Amino acid sequence: MFKNHQEKQMLVGGLLLAAGGSTRFGSPKQLAKFHGKTLLRRAAEAICGSGCSPVVVVLGACIDECEKEIEGLDLNVALNVQWQTGMASSIKTGLAKLLDLEPDLDAVMITLMDQPLVTNDHLAQFVEQFRNDRPPAIAAEYKDIAGVPALFSRALFEGIFRLDGDIGARAVIKDQANLSTIRLSEAGVDIDTANNLLEINSD
């Protein structure tokens, strides 16, 4: 179904997942502020400045407010009407949108909205490593795990489209025998609860 594309400049699409209902957080996490900027806006700016193109942000819950937060950025919005079924539906919705925008995509980088210490410079490392070495997948390494942000080559797209339920990109990462990693301790700081945000904002 998917062909490997050997082009001089590898095309890496950016996929930001931001559709969730924030049940543990207690209010729309996308709109919570970290150092004066919403988590959604911060994450969107990071992936837009990473070298990925095109960029797709998957929205679901509180979509009107979220769309206002990302106005003016060079990105595309994909609406996941099934966001309540879990992360897999958002990943597949976003990747389908990216392939619609750029059928010759060579890789996709998946990022999360609730890792506020991850910057565009961090994400650019994934894009650069893929373009130089072309590994099948690159994952962030933190807290003795390999996780997102993560980049997946086109050869893995079929596996991504087989994801189901509340299963995210880490399931694909675990299946990779030749996984490359980038040490990124900042990715270990994620916001699950309001207390998490209070603690990190006070640092």
C-alpha positions as CSV (number, residue, x, y, z in Angstrom):
1,M,0.0,0.0,0.0
2,F,2.7,2.4,1.0
3,K,6.0,2.8,-1.0
4,N,9.3,3.9,0.3
5,H,10.2,7.2,-1.2
6,Q,13.9,7.9,-1.7
7,E,14.0,11.6,-2.3
8,K,16.8,14.0,-1.6
9,Q,14.8,15.9,0.9
10,M,12.8,13.6,3.1
11,L,9.3,14.9,3.7
12,V,8.4,14.8,7.4
13,G,4.9,15.7,8.5
14,G,4.1,16.9,12.0
15,L,1.2,15.5,13.9
16,L,0.1,17.1,17.2
17,L,-2.5,15.2,19.3
18,A,-4.8,17.5,21.2
19,A,-8.3,16.0,21.0
20,G,-8.8,14.6,24.5
21,G,-11.4,15.5,27.0
22,S,-8.9,15.9,30.0
23,T,-11.0,13.9,32.4
24,R,-8.1,13.6,34.9
25,F,-7.3,17.3,34.6
26,G,-10.8,18.5,35.4
27,S,-11.0,21.2,32.8
28,P,-9.9,21.5,29.1
29,K,-6.1,20.8,29.5
30,Q,-5.5,22.3,26.0
31,L,-6.4,25.7,27.4
32,A,-4.5,25.5,30.7
33,K,-1.6,27.9,30.8
34,F,2.1,27.3,31.4
35,H,4.3,30.4,31.8
36,G,1.5,32.6,30.4
37,K,0.8,30.5,27.2
38,T,-1.7,27.7,26.8
39,L,-0.4,24.1,26.5
40,L,-2.0,23.8,23.1
41,R,-0.5,27.0,21.7
42,R,3.0,26.1,23.1
43,A,2.9,22.6,21.6
44,A,1.6,23.9,18.2
45,E,4.3,26.5,18.0
46,A,6.9,23.9,18.8
47,I,5.9,21.5,16.0
48,C,5.4,24.3,13.5
49,G,9.0,25.4,14.2
50,S,10.5,21.9,14.0
51,G,11.0,21.6,10.2
52,C,8.0,19.4,9.8
53,S,5.7,20.2,6.8
54,P,2.8,19.9,6.6
55,V,1.6,20.1,10.2
56,V,-1.7,18.7,11.4
57,V,-3.3,19.3,14.8
58,V,-6.0,16.8,15.8
59,L,-8.8,18.4,17.8
60,G,-12.0,17.0,19.3
61,A,-13.1,18.3,22.7
62,C,-13.8,22.0,23.1
63,I,-12.8,22.5,19.4
64,D,-14.0,26.1,19.1
65,E,-11.8,27.4,21.9
66,C,-8.9,25.3,20.7
67,E,-9.1,26.6,17.2
68,K,-8.9,30.1,18.5
69,E,-5.7,29.2,20.4
70,I,-3.8,28.2,17.2
71,E,-4.9,31.0,14.9
72,G,-2.2,32.4,12.8
73,L,0.0,29.3,12.7
74,D,1.0,27.4,9.6
75,L,-1.0,24.2,10.3
76,N,-4.0,22.3,9.4
77,V,-6.8,21.1,11.8
78,A,-8.2,17.6,11.6
79,L,-11.4,17.0,13.6
80,N,-11.6,13.6,15.3
81,V,-15.3,13.0,15.9
82,Q,-14.5,9.8,17.7
83,W,-12.0,11.3,20.1
84,Q,-13.7,9.6,23.1
85,T,-12.7,6.2,21.8
86,G,-9.1,6.8,22.6
87,M,-5.8,8.0,21.2
88,A,-5.6,5.5,18.3
89,S,-8.5,7.3,16.5
90,S,-6.7,10.6,16.8
91,I,-3.5,9.2,15.4
92,K,-5.2,7.7,12.4
93,T,-7.3,10.8,11.8
94,G,-4.2,13.0,11.8
95,L,-2.1,10.7,9.6
96,A,-4.9,10.4,7.1
97,K,-5.1,14.2,6.9
98,L,-1.4,14.5,6.4
99,L,-1.4,12.0,3.6
100,D,-4.3,13.8,2.0
101,L,-2.2,17.0,2.2
102,E,1.1,15.4,1.1
103,P,0.7,11.9,-0.5
104,D,4.5,11.5,-0.8
105,L,5.1,11.9,2.9
106,D,8.2,10.0,4.0
107,A,7.7,10.1,7.8
108,V,5.5,11.5,10.5
109,M,6.5,12.9,13.8
110,I,3.9,12.5,16.6
111,T,3.9,14.9,19.5
112,L,1.6,15.5,22.5
113,M,0.0,18.7,23.8
114,D,0.9,18.0,27.5
115,Q,4.7,18.0,27.4
116,P,5.3,21.7,27.8
117,L,9.1,21.5,28.1
118,V,9.5,20.0,24.7
119,T,10.6,22.8,22.3
120,N,10.9,23.2,18.5
121,D,14.7,22.7,18.8
122,H,14.1,19.3,20.5
123,L,11.7,18.2,17.8
124,A,14.1,19.4,15.0
125,Q,16.6,16.9,16.2
126,F,14.2,14.1,15.2
127,V,13.8,15.5,11.7
128,E,17.5,16.0,11.2
129,Q,18.4,12.5,12.4
130,F,15.7,11.0,10.1
131,R,17.0,12.9,7.1
132,N,20.6,11.9,7.8
133,D,20.2,8.3,8.8
134,R,16.6,7.2,7.7
135,P,15.9,4.9,10.6
136,P,12.5,3.2,10.7
137,A,11.6,5.0,13.9
138,I,13.1,7.5,16.4
139,A,11.7,7.8,19.9
140,A,12.4,10.1,22.8
141,E,14.2,8.3,25.6
142,Y,13.3,9.4,29.2
143,K,12.6,7.8,32.5
144,D,14.0,4.5,31.2
145,I,11.3,4.3,28.5
146,A,11.1,5.1,24.8
147,G,8.1,7.2,23.9
148,V,6.8,10.3,22.3
149,P,7.7,12.6,20.7
150,A,8.5,10.0,18.1
151,L,9.1,9.8,14.4
152,F,7.9,7.0,12.2
153,S,9.0,6.3,8.6
154,R,6.5,5.6,5.9
155,A,7.2,1.8,6.2
156,L,5.4,1.9,9.5
157,F,2.2,3.8,8.4
158,E,0.3,0.6,7.8
159,G,0.9,-0.5,11.4
160,I,-0.2,2.9,12.7
161,F,-3.5,2.5,10.8
162,R,-4.0,-0.8,12.6
163,L,-4.0,0.8,16.0
164,D,-7.3,0.6,17.9
165,G,-8.9,2.0,21.1
166,D,-6.8,3.8,23.7
167,I,-3.5,2.7,22.3
168,G,-1.0,5.2,21.2
169,A,2.3,5.4,19.3
170,R,4.2,3.6,22.1
171,A,2.6,0.3,20.8
172,V,4.3,0.9,17.5
173,I,7.6,1.9,19.2
174,K,7.7,-1.4,21.2
175,D,7.6,-3.4,18.0
176,Q,10.7,-1.8,16.5
177,A,13.9,-3.9,16.6
178,N,16.0,-1.2,15.0
179,L,14.6,1.7,17.0
180,S,16.7,4.9,17.2
181,T,16.4,7.1,20.3
182,I,17.1,10.6,21.3
183,R,17.7,11.4,25.0
184,L,15.1,13.9,25.9
185,S,14.5,14.2,29.7
186,E,12.2,17.1,29.1
187,A,9.6,14.8,27.6
188,G,9.4,13.1,31.0
189,V,7.5,16.1,32.3
190,D,3.9,15.7,31.3
191,I,0.7,17.3,32.6
192,D,-2.0,14.8,33.7
193,T,-3.5,16.7,36.6
194,A,-4.0,20.3,37.7
195,N,-1.5,19.7,40.5
196,N,1.1,18.7,37.9
197,L,0.7,22.0,36.3
198,L,0.9,23.9,39.6
199,E,4.1,22.2,40.4
200,I,5.8,22.8,37.1
201,N,4.6,26.4,37.0
202,S,6.2,27.1,40.4
203,D,9.6,25.8,39.3
